[in-house]
Amino acid sequence: MGSGESAGRAWGGESVASLVLAVAAVVLSAVLAFRDMPPPAPTKPVDAGPEASIDAGAPVDAGTIEPVVFGADAGGLFLSDLRVEPPREMEAGALPDRAPKQVRFGVVLVQFAGVQGAPASARSRADAAAAAERLAEEARTDFRAAVRKGDPGSTEDAGRIHRGILEPASEIALFGLAVGDTSGPVETPRGYWIVKRLE
């Protein structure tokens, strides 16, 4: 019997099936192992100073980034820290599918003791809630007047903001509004917000 005939018998139907099953088992175990691997640990960027630009592909430690301030008249209104991770997932159904990806808005800010940027002499939370309710009523008919009565950081036009930046309660309130509508008071880390969607 020639060597070709013995090679043909060695690769008979049973041998091929066994080989295919063995390869499939190896591939499946590799896929399962890869899926269960923890994500890579973040790396700390080199501090290049405040003038350095951020390379979009480089890892960034969000704790080293200064908060971003929106709007020329924002007066220290901190909307969020720079986002370096994908936008957070919202609760299912929290915003309708037709909700915009970005909006232009104005805000009335009512601070209270203990929130970001509040002065030492800030009002109590209960007093702030009552003031925010009054200003929300006024904002529905005269937003400009409500802005003038709000705390520093209130502005008729804070500019544009994209979804995925604000905390969920603020985002749902703002992005759920129709153009021209004004929200009721929403508690945020900066105090109570009354927001008006401009565009």
C-alpha angles and dihedrals in degrees: 000000000000125000091250092060094050091048090052091053092047090058095048124144096277094050093050092049091050091049093049091050092048092050091047091051092051092048092047093050090049092051092049092047092050092049092053095048115116116244116265115272114258117252125223113242123232110259104243095172133259094294094058119108122229117247106226091221097048123094114253129201103221091203090069096052121094116235115268117242118209127205128025091249095043093111094206097326102161111204097177147314117274109285113236100163128062114282113282118258113254122219110276110271094005092124123029119247089249092059110124124251091228137012140189112230149168126220140204110207124204111184129198135187114295101022125116112287096002116144120240089253094056119141123257121271092251092051090047092051091052092047091048091053091052092047092047090057091049092044091060091063103023113018093172092057091048090051090053090052093046125093124272107291093049111124138171091223120025091171129237127330131185126224116263096046105085126063112268099261093051092043094051091048095048102037092042092061124098117233109284095018125124126214130224119247114305120192112231135168086265097051131270117337127202106190132194121198109225099178 
